[in-house]
Amino acid sequence: MRFTPTGTAGANDWLEFRNIQLEAGDQATDFLHRDIGIETALCQRYYQEHDWQSGDVVTVLQAVSSGNARGKFMDFPARMRVVPTASVSGQFRLLNASTSAAGNITGLTLKPTVSSLGVAGVTLGSSPLVAGDATYMDSLSSPASLALDAEL
């Protein structure tokens, strides 16, 4: 395939491709057209990124002591290919659901599986937690993000 621009040599020269399927070898196969939802889910098996703005509630956890909470962080929109590597950026805090007292998270231990992400523990600068109380995590920065990587 070759393209030689003609005309204004600027904003009015353009090329558009649709319904292209590249294949190795000499034999062409039938065109495979998948729904965007299926295509997205297939991509999410390898990488997912989740973003939150300041003040967004991220998850609800259970306080297991005055300085620690555990629980499910999230279910993934698509099952990952393998257990992903999880990395977090931004600032988060834990709030006691009954008193609204807050403590900034200084450390977060995540426990990923292929279908969900759990919180195995948190480290807090100061703790508002009471064992047995529900707590929730929210974002202190915009954006705060979580990246899940299950690349080859």
C-alpha positions, -999 to +999 in steps of 0.1 A: +000+000+000+013+034-008+000+069-001+011+101-019-005+132-004-019+157-029-038+190-025-030+214+003-003+193+019-017+202+052-050+200+071-071+186+042-049+156+035-060+126+055-063+088+054-089+066+070-088+028+074-117+007+084-122-030+087-086-040+083-072-073+095-035-080+093-024-116+090+008-135+087+012-157+056-004-159+022-039-170+031-066-145+040-092-156+066-127-142+071-128-108+087-133-111+125-154-083+139-159-084+177-181-063+198-163-034+216-173-049+250-157-082+242-126-065+228-123-043+259-127-073+282-099-091+263-076-061+268-085-058+305-071-093+310-037-078+306-039-043+321-064-022+340-062+013+354-087+028+378-087+065+387-104+085+415-107+122+421-102+139+455-131+129+479-142+099+459-150+069+480-128+040+469-139+011+490-154+000+523-132-021+547-136-037+582-114-024+610-096-054+626-078-033+653-072+003+662-045+006+635-055-019+608-083-026+584-089-054+558-114-063+532-121-065+495-108-035+476-126-042+443-138-068+419-122-065+385-144-057+355-126-086+337-108-116+350-070-110+347-048-134+327-026-141+358-024-125+393-015-089+385+011-066+399-008-038+416+006-003+420-010+027+437-003+063+432-018+093+450-029+098+486-057+080+504-072+080+539-094+058+560-124+071+578-143+055+606-178+052+593-195+059+626-174+088+639-160+103+605-126+105+621-099+101+595-063+089+593-040+093+563-028+060+548+010+058+548+012+021+537-011-002+519-006-040+515-027-053+486-036-089+479-045-094+442-061-125+427-071-129+391-106-117+398-104-092+427-081-071+448-081-074+486-065-052+512-044-073+535-034-043+557-029-006+560-005+016+579-019+049+591-002+081+602-028+084+630-056+059+635-093+067+638-102+030+638-120+010+663-119-028+660-151-041+644-162-008+630-168-003+593-143+021+576-141+035+542-112+046+521-113+078+500-090+097+478-071+128+490-055+136+456-067+141+421-061+118+404-053+089+426-049+057+407-045+019+408-027+001+380-031-037+375-005-053+352-007-089+340+014-085+309+033-114+294 
